[in-house]
């Protein structure tokens, strides 16, 4: 692929990624998890407080990396921050991941990078969760960087690549505990790559992969001198011989320093890093226990391949899965070579298979957990498409493949549009999981309306009595209200009194029914499908807001 | 220019401050605001994704016995039904009185978004003693602005009696009501029309907590012949 053509495709991918990820970011009500993260950010933003909690909330990178965005957008108050501004952080990392694919150019060449960039830009799963204020998109970004820097190091060892891979590894760890799964998969894939592909005679890359050399393919090789130097490195040793202990130590030190700084709240909480290690016990137990989120091993693959919820539309990212399979076959069938660039395909296939197997084997599954291994699929798909086009010598067949690809890409784009703008909170969208219902926003609107008729305004006392699974994202939406209290049950409150506004779960509403009936008007709102909240408004407060004026 | 702006700004600021003070609740001499320390929300992980119907606990209490005059009969079965939306999105208008009360797909009729009604013609005037409504009971949801009216006038212009109204803020424009909202369950919502004489029963709703559509699985009207 010529440079100009590549630049055109890559820019188109970036533009598509930006449009799909940044448009109408407020279209969906805040998810329970997003609101949790937002409030954590709020404490950091308003009071400079962050303390790692090993029992929940993953790593701190999301909060610290959001801080500059949040400060710029809100001036230091969580109430000044909108859902769209908050989600623009993860959306930016989603777009950034497409940009990071440029680092793979010397490893897989222009064609696969361009194809991967377009698939990453349009993948409904990747797009949908880039618009979600949770850790996953950051984890994918750092994983892409880590893999690229690791292999750039193996491609051309040096202090810079070693340090960069360490920093990105540290950021992965400081993002989410599941980074450990990708580290293990990467280590195992690296060992497999070395042991299976070791000792093979070096060959020109085109011969190694069964490809014919093309004059326009330089794959990042700058001069015959560089080529010789590289081949000499490859011939003289396998992968481990390329690793220098001082480089390895530097990478480890960089990873440890970055993650220590973040987990310790920039040295304010010395136990933070230790807690992060202890958290593995918590997550190990949670991953295996039968809870809300237990799904069969094929859950992720089935959802990505073909899914339909009730009478909703069909959803499929089969194009990416099929191309990834082609990429796998091509990588495993390629004749071995000791050159790192030729080995990358093998590594990528092994890494993706191991990572997918590990995530699938864990009973605890949520749709966004698929993203780290799905990045491997997308890179492999780029590889697979390039291999298919190269293997196909008949121009007409190549044209057919390209035509099919065009239709497939259009289909992916339409699905992304549908997922984000038509079905952003609709349970018929397979990526919608425990999502807050749009009806919930009517509850928020009602409270705002009532408060606007009171002299205290947002200083109105609001008591919330509902279990912890039934309050979120209320704290986010009531963040501008200064007097809101949360209790998990009526018994916990003691004397409820007669607050102007009381919000309860449906269960608590039944318990409190007799006491509330005479002085409160009650309305139901859907928090999530099948979960209702009840808004009780004291009669005088209701009258002030809604009684017709005489 | 700067001086002029500043001069204009000062009185504006002072006025704003005074207004803010005036708007605040009055404070009696010798008293101070009680600073309440309210509990913060508890952070917790991803909640359950409810994708199957009827997973939530039933929150309502079982309905007790309901007494009607001897000889009260079901009047609405297979009686003609009309609606504000005669082209339902799902199902048929006739489902409202077909006697099928299952919560599964294929047993409910779905009408368009916003305020909609269905109207049952009992074919003669009766004294009504019970109206039982099932909007949709496969999921815990609440229908908004449920208003039930009865009349002997098919156009509901004259002699209209409202027997149930939970439109608290009169958003449907039929008058504000004080009846309670309720969660749909398999046992339906029982309304007591207190023996009012009528031939037509009109049931309004205005979307629900899950979406803006209006649904009916079944409506039953019980009564005795008019005296």
Boltz contact constraints between the chains, C-beta under 6 A:
constraints:
  - contact:
      token1: [A, 32]
      token2: [B, 47]
      max_distance: 6.0
  - contact:
      token1: [A, 33]
      token2: [B, 46]
      max_distance: 6.0
  - contact:
      token1: [A, 36]
      token2: [B, 43]
      max_distance: 6.0
  - contact:
      token1: [A, 56]
      token2: [B, 43]
      max_distance: 6.0
  - contact:
      token1: [A, 56]
      token2: [B, 45]
      max_distance: 6.0
  - contact:
      token1: [A, 292]
      token2: [B, 48]
      max_distance: 6.0
  - contact:
      token1: [A, 366]
      token2: [B, 46]
      max_distance: 6.0
  - contact:
      token1: [A, 433]
      token2: [B, 49]
      max_distance: 6.0
  - contact:
      token1: [A, 434]
      token2: [B, 46]
      max_distance: 6.0
  - contact:
      token1: [A, 434]
      token2: [B, 47]
      max_distance: 6.0
  - contact:
      token1: [A, 434]
      token2: [B, 49]
      max_distance: 6.0
  - contact:
      token1: [A, 439]
      token2: [B, 209]
      max_distance: 6.0
  - contact:
      token1: [A, 455]
      token2: [B, 23]
      max_distance: 6.0
  - contact:
      token1: [A, 455]
      token2: [B, 25]
      max_distance: 6.0
  - contact:
      token1: [A, 468]
      token2: [B, 42]
      max_distance: 6.0
  - contact:
      token1: [A, 468]
      token2: [B, 44]
      max_distance: 6.0
  - contact:
      token1: [A, 469]
      token2: [B, 47]
      max_distance: 6.0
  - contact:
      token1: [A, 471]
      token2: [B, 41]
      max_distance: 6.0
  - contact:
      token1: [A, 475]
      token2: [B, 41]
      max_distance: 6.0
  - contact:
      token1: [A, 485]
      token2: [B, 38]
      max_distance: 6.0
  - contact:
      token1: [A, 485]
      token2: [B, 39]
      max_distance: 6.0
  - contact:
      token1: [A, 486]
      token2: [B, 39]
      max_distance: 6.0
  - contact:
      token1: [A, 486]
      token2: [B, 41]
      max_distance: 6.0
  - contact:
      token1: [A, 506]
      token2: [B, 59]
      max_distance: 6.0
  - contact:
      token1: [A, 507]
      token2: [B, 59]
      max_distance: 6.0
  - contact:
      token1: [A, 510]
      token2: [B, 59]
      max_distance: 6.0
  - contact:
      token1: [A, 521]
      token2: [B, 168]
      max_distance: 6.0
  - contact:
      token1: [A, 523]
      token2: [B, 181]
      max_distance: 6.0
  - contact:
      token1: [A, 524]
      token2: [B, 142]
      max_distance: 6.0
  - contact:
      token1: [A, 524]
      token2: [B, 181]
      max_distance: 6.0
  - contact:
      token1: [A, 524]
      token2: [B, 209]
      max_distance: 6.0
  - contact:
      token1: [A, 525]
      token2: [B, 209]
      max_distance: 6.0
  - contact:
      token1: [A, 526]
      token2: [B, 209]
      max_distance: 6.0
  - contact:
      token1: [A, 526]
      token2: [B, 210]
      max_distance: 6.0
  - contact:
      token1: [A, 529]
      token2: [B, 50]
      max_distance: 6.0
  - contact:
      token1: [A, 530]
      token2: [B, 50]
      max_distance: 6.0
  - contact:
      token1: [A, 530]
      token2: [B, 56]
      max_distance: 6.0
  - contact:
      token1: [A, 530]
      token2: [B, 139]
      max_distance: 6.0
  - contact:
      token1: [A, 530]
      token2: [B, 140]
      max_distance: 6.0
  - contact:
      token1: [A, 532]
      token2: [B, 140]
      max_distance: 6.0
  - contact:
      token1: [A, 546]
      token2: [B, 169]
      max_distance: 6.0
